[in-house]
Amino acid sequence: MSAKRRIVAADAPLPAVVFGAFDRHNLGDLLLAHVAQALLGDRELVFAGLADRDLRPLGGHRVHALAALAARWRHGPALLWHAGGELLGCRAWQAALMLMDPAEAPAAAAYWQRRAVARTAWARRMLGTGARTPYAVARERFPAAVRIVHAGVGGVALARAPQPVQAELRATLGSADAVAVRDERTLAWMQSQRIAARLVPDPAVLVGELFGRRIAWHAARGEPARLRAAFPRGWIVLQCSADFGDDATLDTLAAALAPAAAAHGLGIVPFLAGTAPWHDDAGVLRRLAARLATRGVHLVESRQLWDLCAVVAGARACVASSLHARLVAAAHARPRITLAPPAREGALKQRAVIGAWDAAPLPGAPMPGVVGVGALAPALDGLLARDTPLRRAADAARAAALAARCRRDLESLLTDADR
């Protein structure tokens, strides 16, 4: 947005600051910024995160650090639109770590884990705010915001958060103009805190409706097009976070994927959904590829958002720990399985969102939800065996209905914000 103040008509929509975690490479967060941009229409937009970054080369946005943006804002009253994501429970020092170089973050995490008092001051310096939960913005952090909306946010573990964290969020969210959450666990916490909130689908369910042509354009070019030539019968797209990197887990994954791919004449296509700290690790995927047959495996090199969407949208099946990889697959009526991380309680947000929006029966059987690595082989065999035209048609109809519901819900939030 230009530094020069623009004169607008009195009834013009408010300029909007779209805020989220799209200042780092992560499929879901980058997508959520694009969905917000599409929904907010022709109004002036600026994108903000906790750090100043330019993700345009990877398909994202030019993102401004919110603290600096607030200090120099010269555009009058604004709408502050939280674009969604599992961000409500993210603590300040964790947010600062996730913005670091992936090679440096593990050592920093070990250092600050043992220094609770000092890390608070460090996070304040890094992020420009003393908020405990920096991804929920209180009015004092952006004084020009006369309307504050949270659109499809998540916080499935908030009930277990320390009381000071819950109290801060209660005050921040309680003063917002509208709060919409994407799962019933988060909604239950809101209700327990007497925060007015509504349930909406994750905004990324709109990816097919809003960006289908863009994804198709990328599918016909570059690496996605080469995949279609290499695997004419299709491929199983595979994503797993760094949590899956132990040898036993990789052995089990390979033992499930290889026979299923061979039985159906499919390739296996691992990809990175996020390269920010504690997301995905190329080394883990290379070790997995080494356990699979040399032929029939292609490790995606592209990190470009729309290339990745094209790879998922064109797959015969999607196996992923990433929630948003699943949502891209669902929006394109692709069979899908969500992997539960091994060796710890996990996939809470995936279970909550899938349970709310992707658990309805289809012809034959429900689409699998969250599956442990040890149960992947039978789940994948059954998924591919039930991949019929009837099932695809029913899944596509469900995706269209869910996208229509999401659009109505988010447009209602926007209408309320503009009053």
PLY file of the C-alpha trace (Angstrom):
ply
format ascii 1.0
element vertex 419
property float x
property float y
property float z
element edge 418
property int vertex1
property int vertex2
end_header
0.00 0.00 0.00
1.33 3.44 -0.91
2.65 5.65 1.86
0.56 8.49 0.36
-2.86 8.72 1.93
-5.68 8.08 -0.54
-8.95 10.03 -0.43
-11.93 7.66 -0.62
-15.66 8.09 -0.62
-17.36 8.08 2.77
-19.20 4.87 1.97
-16.17 3.04 0.54
-15.24 -0.21 2.27
-12.53 0.02 4.88
-8.99 -0.74 3.79
-8.02 -4.11 5.23
-4.98 -5.51 6.95
-4.92 -9.27 6.41
-3.02 -10.84 9.30
-1.66 -14.37 9.72
1.36 -16.65 9.65
2.06 -16.20 5.95
5.45 -14.67 6.71
6.94 -18.18 6.48
6.69 -21.03 4.02
3.73 -23.21 4.88
1.11 -24.39 2.39
-1.91 -23.67 4.56
-0.93 -20.22 5.73
0.03 -19.08 2.23
-3.32 -20.35 0.92
-5.30 -18.60 3.64
-3.84 -15.25 2.62
-4.99 -15.79 -0.96
-8.48 -16.80 0.15
-8.75 -13.64 2.25
-7.56 -11.55 -0.70
-10.23 -13.05 -2.95
-13.02 -12.54 -0.42
-12.08 -8.99 0.51
-12.59 -7.88 -3.07
-11.50 -4.51 -4.40
-10.71 -2.79 -1.14
-7.16 -1.69 -0.41
-5.21 -4.57 1.15
-1.96 -4.98 2.97
-0.68 -8.30 4.33
0.85 -8.49 7.79
2.53 -11.09 9.93
4.98 -11.02 12.80
7.99 -10.50 10.52
8.76 -8.53 7.38
9.11 -11.05 4.55
8.59 -11.36 0.80
7.06 -14.73 -0.10
6.02 -13.72 -3.63
8.71 -15.87 -5.30
7.05 -18.90 -3.65
3.50 -17.90 -4.53
2.83 -15.97 -1.33
2.61 -12.26 -0.57
4.74 -9.32 0.43
4.22 -9.40 4.18
4.86 -6.54 6.62
5.66 -6.88 10.30
2.51 -5.82 12.15
4.31 -3.74 14.80
6.12 -1.64 12.20
3.01 -1.38 10.03
0.95 -0.07 12.95
3.57 2.57 13.71
3.51 4.01 10.20
-0.15 3.51 9.26
-1.51 6.61 7.52
-4.63 5.27 5.83
-7.32 5.98 8.38
-9.72 3.47 9.93
-9.07 -0.13 8.90
-10.48 -3.63 9.02
-8.11 -6.12 10.67
-8.88 -9.55 9.22
-7.29 -12.60 10.89
-7.05 -15.00 7.96
-7.31 -18.27 9.91
-5.10 -21.16 10.94
-4.21 -22.99 14.16
-2.76 -19.84 15.70
-4.70 -18.94 18.83
-2.61 -21.10 21.13
0.76 -20.21 19.59
2.93 -18.67 22.32
5.20 -15.71 21.62
8.52 -17.50 21.98
7.27 -20.39 19.82
6.20 -17.90 17.14
9.65 -16.28 17.25
11.34 -19.66 16.82
9.16 -20.52 13.82
10.40 -17.39 12.06
14.05 -18.37 12.42
16.29 -20.11 9.91
15.36 -23.83 10.09
19.02 -24.73 10.63
19.28 -22.49 13.69
15.87 -23.00 15.29
16.48 -26.36 17.06
19.48 -25.07 19.00
17.62 -21.88 19.87
14.63 -23.89 21.07
16.83 -26.00 23.36
18.45 -22.84 24.74
15.24 -20.93 25.43
13.36 -23.95 26.75
15.39 -23.67 29.95
15.19 -19.87 30.29
11.52 -19.01 30.64
12.00 -15.46 31.97
14.70 -14.44 29.52
12.86 -15.90 26.54
9.90 -13.59 27.18
12.12 -10.56 26.70
13.76 -12.19 23.67
10.40 -12.86 22.05
9.30 -9.27 22.70
12.40 -7.98 20.91
11.93 -10.39 18.01
8.21 -9.78 17.47
7.74 -6.19 18.57
4.98 -7.11 21.02
4.66 -8.34 24.57
1.52 -10.34 23.81
1.60 -13.91 25.08
-0.44 -15.02 22.05
0.78 -12.73 19.27
-1.42 -14.15 16.49
-4.56 -12.80 18.18
-4.30 -9.02 17.85
-5.77 -6.76 20.51
-6.88 -3.27 19.49
-3.97 -1.56 21.20
-1.54 -3.37 18.87
-3.19 -1.78 15.82
-5.03 1.37 16.96
-6.39 2.13 13.46
-8.43 -1.09 13.46
-12.04 -0.07 13.95
-13.22 -3.56 12.97
-11.47 -6.78 14.03
-12.52 -10.15 12.60
-11.17 -13.65 13.21
-12.12 -15.77 10.20
-11.83 -19.53 10.67
-9.20 -19.60 13.41
-8.31 -22.61 15.53
-7.05 -23.38 19.02
-7.81 -27.01 19.82
-5.58 -27.13 22.93
-6.69 -23.88 24.55
-8.45 -25.63 27.43
-5.02 -26.86 28.59
-3.23 -23.54 28.14
-1.90 -21.70 31.22
-4.46 -19.42 32.82
-2.63 -16.17 31.90
-2.74 -17.25 28.26
-6.45 -18.02 28.45
-7.13 -14.73 30.20
-5.30 -12.75 27.52
-7.19 -14.49 24.74
-10.48 -14.02 26.55
-9.91 -10.27 26.62
-8.60 -10.06 23.05
-11.27 -12.20 21.44
-14.03 -10.84 23.61
-13.41 -7.36 22.26
-13.34 -8.43 18.59
-16.23 -7.54 16.30
-16.62 -11.10 15.02
-15.02 -14.45 15.83
-15.45 -17.53 13.66
-13.68 -20.80 14.47
-13.20 -23.88 12.31
-13.75 -26.72 14.78
-15.95 -27.66 17.72
-13.09 -28.05 20.24
-12.15 -24.43 19.76
-15.82 -23.43 19.80
-16.33 -25.24 23.11
-13.48 -23.26 24.66
-14.99 -20.01 23.34
-18.33 -20.91 24.87
-16.68 -21.75 28.20
-15.14 -18.26 28.19
-18.44 -16.57 27.20
-16.96 -15.37 23.90
-19.49 -15.01 21.11
-18.25 -17.20 18.27
-19.63 -19.12 15.31
-18.49 -22.29 13.56
-17.31 -22.00 9.93
-15.34 -24.28 7.61
-11.63 -23.68 7.25
-11.37 -20.98 4.54
-9.03 -23.21 2.51
-12.00 -25.35 1.45
-12.53 -22.59 -1.14
-9.25 -23.35 -2.92
-10.87 -25.27 -5.77
-13.66 -22.76 -6.39
-11.45 -19.68 -6.16
-8.22 -20.90 -7.71
-9.11 -23.87 -9.89
-7.99 -22.14 -13.09
-4.70 -21.02 -11.57
-3.99 -24.53 -10.29
-4.86 -26.02 -13.70
-2.46 -23.57 -15.35
0.36 -24.76 -13.10
-0.64 -28.40 -13.61
0.03 -28.02 -17.33
3.55 -26.64 -16.86
6.84 -27.33 -15.17
7.22 -30.08 -12.62
3.51 -30.96 -12.33
3.35 -31.51 -16.10
6.44 -33.71 -15.96
4.73 -35.81 -13.31
1.77 -36.42 -15.60
4.12 -37.57 -18.34
6.11 -39.80 -15.98
3.06 -41.37 -14.28
0.26 -41.61 -16.86
-1.91 -43.68 -14.50
-1.43 -41.18 -11.71
0.43 -40.98 -8.42
0.09 -41.15 -4.67
1.17 -37.80 -3.26
2.88 -38.14 0.12
3.67 -35.49 2.70
4.85 -36.03 6.24
6.38 -33.68 8.75
9.77 -34.08 10.37
8.04 -36.00 13.20
8.01 -39.07 10.93
11.78 -39.18 10.54
12.78 -42.19 12.66
13.89 -45.30 10.79
11.07 -47.56 12.00
8.40 -45.09 10.89
9.98 -44.63 7.48
10.23 -48.40 7.07
6.52 -48.75 7.85
5.58 -45.94 5.46
7.58 -47.50 2.64
6.06 -50.92 3.30
2.57 -49.43 2.97
3.17 -47.18 -0.04
5.19 -49.42 -2.35
2.71 -52.34 -2.70
-0.27 -50.00 -3.12
1.49 -48.03 -5.83
2.59 -51.19 -7.63
-0.87 -52.77 -7.48
-2.47 -49.76 -9.17
0.38 -48.71 -11.47
0.92 -45.43 -9.64
3.94 -43.31 -8.92
4.87 -42.12 -5.44
5.40 -38.36 -5.16
6.69 -36.98 -1.83
6.61 -33.20 -1.38
7.28 -30.55 1.26
4.20 -28.66 2.41
6.23 -26.30 4.57
9.90 -25.49 5.03
9.55 -23.33 8.15
11.01 -24.82 11.37
9.20 -27.92 12.68
7.29 -28.46 9.48
8.75 -30.74 6.80
12.29 -31.95 6.24
13.69 -32.77 2.80
16.16 -35.15 4.40
13.30 -37.24 5.82
11.70 -37.52 2.39
15.00 -38.46 0.75
15.45 -41.25 3.29
11.93 -42.44 2.56
12.59 -42.36 -1.20
15.69 -44.47 -0.65
13.51 -47.17 0.89
11.25 -47.25 -2.16
12.01 -48.57 -5.63
14.15 -46.13 -7.61
11.67 -46.15 -10.49
8.24 -44.77 -9.78
9.32 -42.23 -7.17
9.66 -38.51 -7.75
10.58 -36.14 -4.90
9.02 -32.77 -5.76
11.62 -30.03 -5.92
9.28 -27.06 -6.29
8.34 -25.06 -3.21
5.97 -22.82 -5.19
2.48 -22.76 -3.65
0.48 -23.32 -6.84
2.81 -26.06 -8.08
2.23 -27.88 -4.79
-1.52 -27.44 -5.07
-1.38 -28.81 -8.63
0.58 -31.87 -7.48
-2.02 -32.61 -4.78
-5.02 -31.81 -6.99
-3.76 -34.14 -9.73
-3.03 -37.12 -7.50
-4.96 -40.38 -7.43
-4.67 -40.28 -3.63
-3.22 -37.96 -1.01
-1.49 -39.28 2.11
-0.41 -36.38 4.33
0.03 -35.20 7.89
-0.68 -31.62 6.76
-4.27 -30.56 7.32
-4.21 -28.19 4.37
-2.79 -30.79 2.01
-5.91 -32.78 2.87
-8.16 -29.77 2.30
-6.64 -29.16 -1.14
-7.25 -32.83 -1.97
-10.81 -32.64 -0.63
-11.57 -29.52 -2.66
-10.60 -31.48 -5.79
-12.43 -34.67 -4.74
-9.21 -36.66 -4.37
-9.13 -39.68 -2.04
-7.24 -38.75 1.11
-5.79 -40.09 4.33
-4.35 -37.99 7.16
-1.32 -39.42 8.94
-1.07 -39.23 12.71
2.42 -38.39 13.99
4.09 -41.28 15.83
5.33 -41.38 19.41
3.23 -38.52 20.82
-0.31 -37.27 21.11
-0.92 -35.51 17.88
-3.20 -34.55 15.05
-5.65 -32.84 17.41
-6.37 -30.04 14.95
-6.65 -32.51 12.06
-9.08 -34.71 13.98
-11.16 -31.70 15.02
-11.43 -30.16 11.55
-11.99 -33.48 9.77
-14.63 -34.43 12.32
-16.47 -31.18 11.72
-16.33 -31.02 7.92
-14.93 -34.14 6.21
-16.43 -37.11 8.02
-19.78 -37.51 6.23
-20.32 -40.90 4.53
-19.72 -41.36 0.82
-20.84 -44.25 -1.42
-19.09 -47.35 -0.12
-17.70 -46.01 3.15
-16.63 -42.76 4.84
-13.42 -41.12 3.68
-10.66 -42.17 6.11
-9.82 -39.61 8.76
-6.64 -39.69 10.84
-4.74 -42.97 10.53
-1.66 -44.17 12.39
1.35 -45.19 10.32
0.87 -48.82 11.29
-2.67 -48.81 9.90
-1.80 -47.03 6.64
-1.44 -50.12 4.44
-5.02 -51.46 4.77
-6.46 -47.93 4.78
-4.68 -47.05 1.54
-5.63 -50.33 -0.12
-9.27 -49.75 0.74
-9.15 -46.12 -0.34
-7.81 -46.95 -3.81
-10.17 -49.90 -4.22
-13.18 -47.64 -3.54
-12.02 -44.88 -5.89
-14.94 -45.11 -8.30
-16.58 -42.48 -10.55
-19.66 -42.55 -8.31
-17.61 -41.89 -5.22
-15.67 -39.10 -6.94
-18.90 -37.45 -8.08
-20.37 -37.61 -4.57
-17.14 -36.21 -3.09
-17.09 -33.38 -5.63
-20.69 -32.49 -4.78
-19.83 -32.44 -1.09
-16.80 -30.23 -1.76
-18.94 -27.78 -3.73
-21.56 -27.63 -0.98
-18.91 -27.07 1.67
-17.30 -24.30 -0.38
-20.69 -22.62 -0.81
-21.31 -22.83 2.94
-17.87 -21.38 3.66
-18.36 -18.51 1.22
-21.72 -17.61 2.78
-20.28 -17.73 6.27
-17.24 -15.59 5.48
-19.25 -13.09 3.44
-21.57 -12.77 6.43
-18.58 -11.96 8.63
-17.48 -9.35 6.12
-20.96 -7.81 5.91
-21.09 -7.56 9.69
-17.64 -5.95 9.75
-18.63 -3.29 7.23
-21.69 -2.13 9.17
0 1
1 2
2 3
3 4
4 5
5 6
6 7
7 8
8 9
9 10
10 11
11 12
12 13
13 14
14 15
15 16
16 17
17 18
18 19
19 20
20 21
21 22
22 23
23 24
24 25
25 26
26 27
27 28
28 29
29 30
30 31
31 32
32 33
33 34
34 35
35 36
36 37
37 38
38 39
39 40
40 41
41 42
42 43
43 44
44 45
45 46
46 47
47 48
48 49
49 50
50 51
51 52
52 53
53 54
54 55
55 56
56 57
57 58
58 59
59 60
60 61
61 62
62 63
63 64
64 65
65 66
66 67
67 68
68 69
69 70
70 71
71 72
72 73
73 74
74 75
75 76
76 77
77 78
78 79
79 80
80 81
81 82
82 83
83 84
84 85
85 86
86 87
87 88
88 89
89 90
90 91
91 92
92 93
93 94
94 95
95 96
96 97
97 98
98 99
99 100
100 101
101 102
102 103
103 104
104 105
105 106
106 107
107 108
108 109
109 110
110 111
111 112
112 113
113 114
114 115
115 116
116 117
117 118
118 119
119 120
120 121
121 122
122 123
123 124
124 125
125 126
126 127
127 128
128 129
129 130
130 131
131 132
132 133
133 134
134 135
135 136
136 137
137 138
138 139
139 140
140 141
141 142
142 143
143 144
144 145
145 146
146 147
147 148
148 149
149 150
150 151
151 152
152 153
153 154
154 155
155 156
156 157
157 158
158 159
159 160
160 161
161 162
162 163
163 164
164 165
165 166
166 167
167 168
168 169
169 170
170 171
171 172
172 173
173 174
174 175
175 176
176 177
177 178
178 179
179 180
180 181
181 182
182 183
183 184
184 185
185 186
186 187
187 188
188 189
189 190
190 191
191 192
192 193
193 194
194 195
195 196
196 197
197 198
198 199
199 200
200 201
201 202
202 203
203 204
204 205
205 206
206 207
207 208
208 209
209 210
210 211
211 212
212 213
213 214
214 215
215 216
216 217
217 218
218 219
219 220
220 221
221 222
222 223
223 224
224 225
225 226
226 227
227 228
228 229
229 230
230 231
231 232
232 233
233 234
234 235
235 236
236 237
237 238
238 239
239 240
240 241
241 242
242 243
243 244
244 245
245 246
246 247
247 248
248 249
249 250
250 251
251 252
252 253
253 254
254 255
255 256
256 257
257 258
258 259
259 260
260 261
261 262
262 263
263 264
264 265
265 266
266 267
267 268
268 269
269 270
270 271
271 272
272 273
273 274
274 275
275 276
276 277
277 278
278 279
279 280
280 281
281 282
282 283
283 284
284 285
285 286
286 287
287 288
288 289
289 290
290 291
291 292
292 293
293 294
294 295
295 296
296 297
297 298
298 299
299 300
300 301
301 302
302 303
303 304
304 305
305 306
306 307
307 308
308 309
309 310
310 311
311 312
312 313
313 314
314 315
315 316
316 317
317 318
318 319
319 320
320 321
321 322
322 323
323 324
324 325
325 326
326 327
327 328
328 329
329 330
330 331
331 332
332 333
333 334
334 335
335 336
336 337
337 338
338 339
339 340
340 341
341 342
342 343
343 344
344 345
345 346
346 347
347 348
348 349
349 350
350 351
351 352
352 353
353 354
354 355
355 356
356 357
357 358
358 359
359 360
360 361
361 362
362 363
363 364
364 365
365 366
366 367
367 368
368 369
369 370
370 371
371 372
372 373
373 374
374 375
375 376
376 377
377 378
378 379
379 380
380 381
381 382
382 383
383 384
384 385
385 386
386 387
387 388
388 389
389 390
390 391
391 392
392 393
393 394
394 395
395 396
396 397
397 398
398 399
399 400
400 401
401 402
402 403
403 404
404 405
405 406
406 407
407 408
408 409
409 410
410 411
411 412
412 413
413 414
414 415
415 416
416 417
417 418
